[in-house]
Amino acid sequence: MPPKHYSFKVKGVLIYENDNPEDDFSIFMTAVDDNHAVMLVREHLRKHAPKGCSIIKGIEKKSA
């Protein structure tokens, strides 16, 4: 039986390498738990966001 997945809203800040501007982000992610959701968001940002770093500020579990 596959594990149950939940929906999470992950919020944070992106800090770009060039001139250090900051942008807030909010991403909905389906994952097994909150740690898994953060891991998936970081992977997504690494592949699709401009170079820099991300700071996760909050995560909330959304009810189905």
C-alpha positions in Angstrom: 0.0 0.0 0.0 1.5 3.4 -1.0 2.1 6.0 1.7 -0.5 8.7 2.1 0.4 12.1 0.6 -0.6 15.5 1.9 -0.6 19.0 0.4 1.7 21.6 1.9 2.2 25.3 1.4 5.9 26.2 1.7 6.8 29.9 2.0 10.2 31.5 2.0 12.6 34.0 0.4 14.9 33.7 -2.6 18.2 35.6 -2.4 19.9 36.0 -5.7 23.7 36.0 -6.3 23.6 39.3 -8.3 23.2 42.4 -6.1 21.5 40.2 -3.4 17.9 41.2 -4.2 15.2 39.2 -2.4 11.9 37.7 -3.6 9.2 36.0 -1.5 7.9 32.7 -2.8 5.0 30.4 -2.0 4.8 26.9 -3.5 2.2 24.2 -3.0 3.7 20.7 -2.9 2.3 17.2 -2.4 4.5 15.1 -0.1 4.5 12.4 2.6 5.4 14.8 5.4 6.7 18.4 5.9 10.4 17.4 5.6 9.7 15.7 2.3 7.9 18.8 1.1 10.8 21.1 1.9 13.2 18.7 0.2 11.0 18.7 -3.0 10.7 22.5 -2.9 14.5 23.0 -2.6 15.0 20.5 -5.5 12.5 22.5 -7.6 14.1 25.8 -6.8 17.6 24.5 -7.6 16.5 23.4 -11.0 14.2 26.3 -12.0 15.1 29.5 -10.0 18.0 31.8 -10.7 21.3 31.1 -8.9 21.3 32.1 -5.2 20.0 30.6 -2.0 16.6 30.0 -0.5 15.4 30.4 3.1 12.3 28.5 4.1 10.2 30.7 6.4 7.1 28.6 7.0 5.3 25.5 6.0 1.6 24.6 6.6 -0.3 21.5 6.0 -3.4 22.1 3.9 -6.5 20.0 4.6 -7.8 17.9 1.7 
